[in-house]
Amino acid sequence: MKTININSLIRENIKTLKPYSSARDEYKASGSEMVFLDANENPFENGVNRYPDPKQTAVKVALAEVKNCNPNNIVLGNGSDEILDLIFRAFCEPKKDNIITLPPTYGMYNVLAGINDIETKEVLLSESFEPKEDEILNAANENSKILFLCSPNNPTGNSFDNATVEKLLKEFNGIIVIDEAYIDFSEEESWLNRLEEFPNLIITQTLSKAYGMAGIRLGICYASLAIIEILNRIKPPYNVNLLTQAYALERIQDQEGVQLEIAQIQNNKDYLTKALKNVNFITKIFPSDANFILVKVDDANLRYNQLIAKGVVIRNRTTQPLCENCLRLTVGTELENKKLIEELLAISKS
């Protein structure tokens, strides 16, 4: 197991911060009928007049059962973006510390760094979209607090080489966040299975992709107990609302339905990948472990606008490093995919 002092990475003001204690934190329901007059709530029952569980206990227990982990190693947030922001605020001192990102990657890392006044060091992925571990380690200094690894990566779709990630986990002297938003579509194992080996490892996941619940905004963080304690200290007391918790719990417990949809998406991706080979202006189809496919075309701006005119919305990634003239195509339903292919073929013949 790697030895690292998490306490040395935490911001000084966070070390001494006393978290807000909500009414629902101070009194733990015992299961008996109680009269709740502690939280200044409207007493008239309508299903949402009471504050939600600030610890989201039922959701965490259900997740832990599915993921085979300890519920105490989980923090939930209002989307993964809140989780990421909490990590910034726990470990990065404004105007002093820096993070390392690996473009092309998820754009919110840089946005959150800007919001928190944190320098971003960028180390481009290789031409095969893999991390350059030696360049990353050389770019790091004593103020490099967080390294973000998005795997499977957005927008490229590939999972990073396990040996490369393991080397970074062993040699980077800060927090490593592995963003696994798309892990449920990948044949690679989650790094959650090795969480106990690396005390500086944080894994983020979401219900927005494979679980089909983007509208409820639930982000998930898995980390050591030391990191979880810090994140719980600074998170808002009721950051995950009652309705989100209810919908999330129902969906997590429906693993048969979730797995069926994942299988359908995988089948649809296979169809889409094969059909895209018949589009003459697509010059490369990148392999994907996610629910989207990155393709290289002759003119991304032209093809993007042509599809928009046909009523099909995709993502133009041509402005991203290493993604010149690349389009990102989300795998849709069977009908949506057929519509996409029909329009692409029609455009290629025009």
Secondary structure, DSSP 8 states (H G I E B T S, - for coil): -----GGGGS-HHHHT------HHHHS---SS-----SS----S-SSSSS---TT-HHHHHHHHHHHTS-GGGEEEEEHHHHHHHHHHHHH--TTT-EEEE-SSS-THHHHHHHHTT-EEEE----TTS---HHHHHHH--TTEEEEEEESS-TTT-----HHHHHHHHHH--SEEEEE-TTGGG-SS--GGGGGGG-TTEEEEEESSSTT--GGG-EEEEEE-HHHHHHHHHHS-TT-S-HHHHHHHHHHHT-HHHHHHHHHHHHHHHHHHHHHHTT-TTEEEE---SSSEEEEEES-HHHHHHHHHHTT---EE-TTSTT-TTEEEEE---HHHHHHHHHHHHHHHH-
